[in-house]
Amino acid sequence: MNQSRRDLLKASGIGAAALALGGVAATSASAAENPAAATELLPKPTGKRVVIVGGGWGGLTAARYIKKEAPEAEVVVLEKRDVFVSCPISNEWLAGEIPLDFLTRDYFTAAKNYGYKMIQTTVTGIDRASRTVSTTTGSIGYDYLLLSPGIAYDYTKWFGNDTLAAERCRQECPPALMSGSEHVALKKMLEDFEGGNFVISVPDGPYRCPPAPYERAAMVAHYFKKNGIEGKVIILDPKGKPAPKGPGFLAAYKELYPDIVEYRPSSLVKTVDLDKKEVVVTVTHPDDRTEEVRIPYAAANLMPVNKASEIVAMAGVSTGKAGWGMMNSPTFQSKADERVFVIGDAVGGYPYPKSGAIANSQGRIVATHIAGLIQGRPALANMTLPDNICYSMVNGEEAISIGVTFSLMDDKDVNGNDIKVIKPKMTENNTRSTALGKTTHEWYKGMMRDIFGS
Ligand SMILES: Cc1cc2nc3c(=O)[nH]c(=O)nc-3n(C[C@H](O)[C@H](O)[C@H](O)COP(=O)(O)OP(=O)(O)OC[C@H]3O[C@@H](n4cnc5c(N)ncnc54)[C@H](O)[C@@H]3O)c2cc1C
């Protein structure tokens, strides 16, 4: 191991056990072969310890602010990836408008700047009874556990239990709702595209970043237009119209890409014929008649049903087939265990969109709760609700936007009892402009400064 890496790990306080294991994500096989994997990742802290699973938008925000509000606590982030690559703004990178550097950050600098510990490892189990998280490189105890592990894909509606077909689809028609090889493969697909149909499907049910597929379609069309590529971008949407920012997207498709983008509403992907390169779609007509159509593709970006990362079920705080974390609304504290919190895209049951802005906002809020619990304060008093702002680029310069605030309102349940419900208030700006395009980048840079300090 070179000197600088040793110093870095020493400075970050990562213990001998983690160092002995390379301090990086080992595979299950190497963990199984190495008895040290059963050892503790870190020595026991003198005070309280908060373990955060997932170093993404929600997890890293919470790490920063817990440490700020309760500096006496030890905050440890467990993250399986080696480098942070942002999904927000990635559609611009896809279309060649910004370099990859703009999307990437290292995990070490933020941990050092904000005083939390970062361990690159993959979480494999959570035992709430003993308050222990197991990973491929060792285990770690916690006083409070915060999960922000994001989403997973559910291909069963398209391929049943055929996991090989599901994986083939993920690789050949990458959904690119998670950063990494899927994004890079999609970009290569676009750069190699020589004409024909470029099919983009919108997921059925709640999914990560509702405007992302519509923005991606616009940016792919922008790439075609800029590079003189003869091709069609076909958007298959199970909904009747794009949402959010529907009028803005439809205007952009019509005015900027009239011969390129074809938006097909009420078109639900039934399955994919990967050998013939055809998407099989059930179209529901306005008179409720349904029809099955086959759409050939030269390239496809097919986004399946989303579900919560398996981490939420691992902790035993998930609900339903999709496994979203079910919290005591309006807090992010688990219904099953007051020491466990879930934020970000893995949460269900709230009217919150699955966005980075919301995950960041939730990270700040949950940090206050957890810091309060650590310091013996009434943590959940004076509840603040998260808010959301989201910009979508429609070409190399212009964007549209939506802002959402939430408030706790009085309501009645089915039995007529008084209850409080969270209600959204949305403000859409569907008039595309270069000013909003500039604000998009300012927003993103502000988020990166907040989460990473640079
Ligand atoms: C194309 C696209 C564009 C988008 N644009 C926007 C936008 O403009 N604005 C906006 O607000 N949002 C946008 N989003 C949405 C945003 O990226 C997500 O909502 C946000 O990342 C959610 O944060 P999170 O913390 O819940 O999950 P993530 O940021 O995904 O973080 C989860 C982390 O958990 C880690 N993890 C998972 N399992 C394990 C394990 N077993 N062990 C260890 N680590 C694990 C993952 O590696 C990951 O780093 C966009 C998304 C996409 C796909």
The ligand as an SDF file (V2000), in Angstrom:
LIG
                    3D

 53 58  0  0  0  0  0  0  0  0999 V2000
  -30.9280   10.4730  -15.3980 C   0  0  0  0  0  0  0  0  0  0  0  0
  -31.2890   11.0230  -14.0520 C   0  0  0  0  0  0  0  0  0  0  0  0
  -31.4100   12.3870  -13.8800 C   0  0  0  0  0  0  0  0  0  0  0  0
  -31.7480   12.8850  -12.6360 C   0  0  0  0  0  0  0  0  0  0  0  0
  -31.8580   14.2480  -12.5020 N   0  0  0  0  0  0  0  0  0  0  0  0
  -32.1980   14.7700  -11.3160 C   0  0  0  0  0  0  0  0  0  0  0  0
  -32.3050   16.1870  -11.1640 C   0  0  0  0  0  0  0  0  0  0  0  0
  -32.1230   16.9610  -12.1130 O   0  0  0  0  0  0  0  0  0  0  0  0
  -32.6260   16.6570   -9.9370 N   0  0  0  0  0  0  0  0  0  0  0  0
  -32.8370   15.8460   -8.8690 C   0  0  0  0  0  0  0  0  0  0  0  0
  -33.1200   16.3450   -7.7820 O   0  0  0  0  0  0  0  0  0  0  0  0
  -32.7380   14.4940   -8.9880 N   0  0  0  0  0  0  0  0  0  0  0  0
  -32.4310   13.9320  -10.1690 C   0  0  0  0  0  0  0  0  0  0  0  0
  -32.2920   12.5680  -10.2930 N   0  0  0  0  0  0  0  0  0  0  0  0
  -32.6420   11.7010   -9.1500 C   0  0  0  0  0  0  0  0  0  0  0  0
  -31.5080   11.4980   -8.1350 C   0  0  0  0  0  0  0  0  0  0  0  0
  -30.3530   10.9790   -8.7510 O   0  0  0  0  0  0  0  0  0  0  0  0
  -31.9460   10.5190   -7.0490 C   0  0  0  0  0  0  0  0  0  0  0  0
  -33.2390   10.8680   -6.6160 O   0  0  0  0  0  0  0  0  0  0  0  0
  -30.9910   10.5530   -5.8670 C   0  0  0  0  0  0  0  0  0  0  0  0
  -29.7420   10.0130   -6.2740 O   0  0  0  0  0  0  0  0  0  0  0  0
  -31.5570    9.7790   -4.6760 C   0  0  0  0  0  0  0  0  0  0  0  0
  -30.6610    9.8050   -3.5990 O   0  0  0  0  0  0  0  0  0  0  0  0
  -30.5350    8.5520   -2.6120 P   0  0  0  0  0  0  0  0  0  0  0  0
  -29.5940    8.9490   -1.5580 O   0  0  0  0  0  0  0  0  0  0  0  0
  -31.8640    8.0410   -2.2710 O   0  0  0  0  0  0  0  0  0  0  0  0
  -29.8830    7.3990   -3.5540 O   0  0  0  0  0  0  0  0  0  0  0  0
  -28.4760    7.3900   -4.2890 P   0  0  0  0  0  0  0  0  0  0  0  0
  -27.9930    8.7460   -4.5790 O   0  0  0  0  0  0  0  0  0  0  0  0
  -28.6220    6.4260   -5.4210 O   0  0  0  0  0  0  0  0  0  0  0  0
  -27.4940    6.7420   -3.2210 O   0  0  0  0  0  0  0  0  0  0  0  0
  -27.6170    5.4110   -2.8250 C   0  0  0  0  0  0  0  0  0  0  0  0
  -26.2290    4.8630   -2.5400 C   0  0  0  0  0  0  0  0  0  0  0  0
  -26.3460    3.6360   -1.8110 O   0  0  0  0  0  0  0  0  0  0  0  0
  -25.3220    2.7810   -2.2440 C   0  0  0  0  0  0  0  0  0  0  0  0
  -25.6670    1.4090   -1.9060 N   0  0  0  0  0  0  0  0  0  0  0  0
  -26.7360    0.6940   -2.3380 C   0  0  0  0  0  0  0  0  0  0  0  0
  -26.6980   -0.5470   -1.8370 N   0  0  0  0  0  0  0  0  0  0  0  0
  -25.5950   -0.6250   -1.0600 C   0  0  0  0  0  0  0  0  0  0  0  0
  -25.0030   -1.6670   -0.2940 C   0  0  0  0  0  0  0  0  0  0  0  0
  -25.5410   -2.8910   -0.2360 N   0  0  0  0  0  0  0  0  0  0  0  0
  -23.8630   -1.4060    0.3770 N   0  0  0  0  0  0  0  0  0  0  0  0
  -23.2900   -0.1800    0.3120 C   0  0  0  0  0  0  0  0  0  0  0  0
  -23.7930    0.8440   -0.4210 N   0  0  0  0  0  0  0  0  0  0  0  0
  -24.9330    0.6210   -1.0930 C   0  0  0  0  0  0  0  0  0  0  0  0
  -25.2720    3.0420   -3.7470 C   0  0  0  0  0  0  0  0  0  0  0  0
  -24.0380    2.6210   -4.2990 O   0  0  0  0  0  0  0  0  0  0  0  0
  -25.4650    4.5360   -3.8300 C   0  0  0  0  0  0  0  0  0  0  0  0
  -24.2660    5.2500   -3.8670 O   0  0  0  0  0  0  0  0  0  0  0  0
  -31.9490   12.0280  -11.5320 C   0  0  0  0  0  0  0  0  0  0  0  0
  -31.8250   10.6490  -11.7100 C   0  0  0  0  0  0  0  0  0  0  0  0
  -31.5010   10.1480  -12.9510 C   0  0  0  0  0  0  0  0  0  0  0  0
  -31.3470    8.6590  -13.1240 C   0  0  0  0  0  0  0  0  0  0  0  0
  1  2  1  0
  2  3  1  0
  2 52  2  0
  3  4  2  0
  4  5  1  0
  4 50  1  0
  5  6  2  0
  6  7  1  0
  6 13  1  0
  7  8  2  0
  7  9  1  0
  9 10  1  0
 10 11  2  0
 10 12  1  0
 12 13  2  0
 13 14  1  0
 14 15  1  0
 14 50  1  0
 15 16  1  0
 16 17  1  0
 16 18  1  0
 18 19  1  0
 18 20  1  0
 20 21  1  0
 20 22  1  0
 22 23  1  0
 23 24  1  0
 24 25  2  0
 24 26  1  0
 24 27  1  0
 27 28  1  0
 28 29  2  0
 28 30  1  0
 28 31  1  0
 31 32  1  0
 32 33  1  0
 33 34  1  0
 33 48  1  0
 34 35  1  0
 35 36  1  0
 35 46  1  0
 36 37  1  0
 36 45  1  0
 37 38  2  0
 38 39  1  0
 39 40  1  0
 39 45  2  0
 40 41  1  0
 40 42  2  0
 42 43  1  0
 43 44  2  0
 44 45  1  0
 46 47  1  0
 46 48  1  0
 48 49  1  0
 50 51  2  0
 51 52  1  0
 52 53  1  0
M  END
$$$$
